[in-house]
Amino acid sequence: MMIPALATAAIKSGLAVLGAGLGIGLIGMKAAESTGRNPGASGQVLTISIILAALVEGVAFVAIFMG
């Protein structure tokens, strides 16, 4: 009876981590693109992208622990 519940939790955690990975990849892609367009703002873009990546990883860790 526990096997379907564990499988469901594993699938949900896996999908959350997959989404977080895609989100961090998109953040990095857009940060590189915006730095290429405006090199003067690279420090601000770097700061914002690091903060956003940390928040996305936090959501992934919460999903893992809840699963």
C-alpha positions in Angstrom: 0.0 0.0 0.0 3.0 2.3 0.6 4.6 1.7 -2.7 2.2 3.9 -4.8 2.5 6.7 -2.3 6.2 6.6 -2.4 6.3 6.5 -6.1 3.9 9.5 -6.3 6.1 11.4 -3.9 9.2 10.6 -5.9 7.6 11.6 -9.2 6.4 14.9 -7.7 9.9 15.6 -6.2 11.5 14.7 -9.5 9.3 17.1 -11.5 9.9 19.9 -9.0 13.6 19.5 -9.3 13.4 19.2 -13.1 11.4 22.5 -13.2 13.9 24.1 -10.9 16.8 23.1 -13.1 15.0 24.5 -16.2 14.3 27.7 -14.3 17.9 28.2 -13.2 19.0 27.5 -16.8 16.6 30.1 -18.1 17.9 32.6 -15.5 21.5 32.0 -16.6 20.6 32.3 -20.3 18.8 35.6 -19.9 21.5 36.9 -17.6 24.1 36.2 -20.2 22.0 37.7 -22.9 21.3 40.9 -20.9 25.0 41.3 -20.0 25.8 41.0 -23.7 23.3 43.7 -24.6 24.4 46.0 -21.7 27.8 45.2 -20.3 27.6 48.2 -17.9 24.9 46.6 -15.9 26.6 43.2 -15.5 27.1 43.7 -11.7 23.4 44.3 -11.1 22.4 41.5 -13.4 24.8 39.1 -11.6 23.4 40.0 -8.2 19.8 39.6 -9.3 20.4 36.3 -11.1 22.2 34.8 -8.1 19.4 35.8 -5.7 16.8 34.3 -8.1 18.7 31.1 -8.6 19.0 30.7 -4.8 15.2 31.2 -4.4 14.5 28.7 -7.1 16.8 26.1 -5.5 15.0 26.8 -2.2 11.7 25.9 -3.7 13.3 22.7 -5.1 14.6 21.7 -1.7 11.2 22.3 -0.1 9.6 20.1 -2.7 12.1 17.3 -2.0 11.6 17.5 1.8 7.8 17.6 1.5 7.9 14.6 -0.8 
